[in-house]
Amino acid sequence: MVREGPGDAGDLESPDPPLKPLRTRNKEAPAGEGTKIRKTKKKGTPKGERKEEEEEDKAATVTKNSNQKGKAKGKGKKLLLEQPRVENGWSRVPELRKEERAPSPPVEVDDPREFVLQPAPQGRTVRCRLTRDKKGMDRGMYPSYFLHLDTEKKVFLLAGRKRKRSKTANYLISSDPTNLSRGGENFIGKLRSNLLGNRFTVFDNGQNPQRGYGTNVASLRQELAAVIYETNVLGFRGPRRMTVIIPGMSAENERVPIRPRNASDGLLVRWQNKTLESLIELHNKPPVWNDDSGSYTLNFQGRVTQASVKNFQIVHADDPDYIVLQFGRVAEDAFTLDYRYPLCALQAFAIALSSFDGKLACE
């Protein structure tokens, strides 16, 4: 678990754009527009869908994790979330004191389905609240998750739920909180892991290339993000280590389409091969060990209030003070999720969902 504390983390409420642009290379992946929504029966699991899952299971890469038994100095120490000696966001240590900034104005949402696919406005922070519903017969194992804007209106954005009878972790994401089926017209994307549960890929609602696509490449699904949880060298109780790969942005501030045509391409494959043209590589900001509090600390600017191993901040190596995404617990089943350009709500929500899944290889 990680505890909040003062530090050099960027102010999430700042209206100012980042000082350094997120670096990508200029080579673009094959472009194309439009997605195709495939409808299936609402009850049960259709045979075609089961076949698709089996094909994807076979394509999942099983990666051995090293250093699983690593023991480090920090093992066994209590990990907290909020460091003491902080009042109203100001540290009692004069040299750590920072100038307060005016909060970003609320983000307006005209069409939620369109909004969740668009990158956050530059220079703005989209502040959201993610809630988990574990009520019902099977929601202890398959809870539902809901994302709303963290404003007075509480505008609904996305819902997600882990699928049953799937060999790997598979979360469906919908723009309708009452219909979380793949066959629904509001199915907007999904999150899927490999067999070990330590690598995840985020897709939109396009067509699976393994099911055939003819000559219509634009109908293929896009890969919107990949999340890699690395082996934790600090042992069971240490902080997580995350790498996030997302498509780069064009000169027009539009996402570069990544539409793999087979299993030999994709965000994870390009990351493994170190071919990161037109991609952006992000990492979680490492928490700092504080001897006084006996905990690892991060500065969440007051947005996170409870201890959890799931709490994290995502940054770019060129500008670690620019927080691209932060996620943290505020209640038993409530979390804050704040994201900035170049992420969209669907990417941010799916990355957060990956933190809920049990990862045998990294914890």
Secondary structure, 3 states (H helix, E strand, C coil): CEEECCCCCCCCCCCCCCCCCCCCCCCCCCCCCCCCCCCCCCCCCCHHHHHHHHHHHHHCCCCCCCCCCCCCCCCCCCCCCECCCEECCEECCHHHCCCCCCCCCCCCCCCHHHHCCCCCCCCCCEEEEEEEECCCCCCCCCCEEEEEECCCCCCEEEEEEECCCCCCCEEEEECCCCCCCCCCCCEEEEEEECCCCCEEEEEECCECHHHCCCCCHHHECCEEEEEEECCCCCCCCCCCCEEEEEECECCCCCECCCCCCCCCCCHHHHHHCCCCCCEEEEEECCCEEECCCCEEEECCCCCCCCCECCCEEEEECCECCCCCEEEEEEECCEEEEEECCCCCHHHHHHHHHHCCCCCCCCC
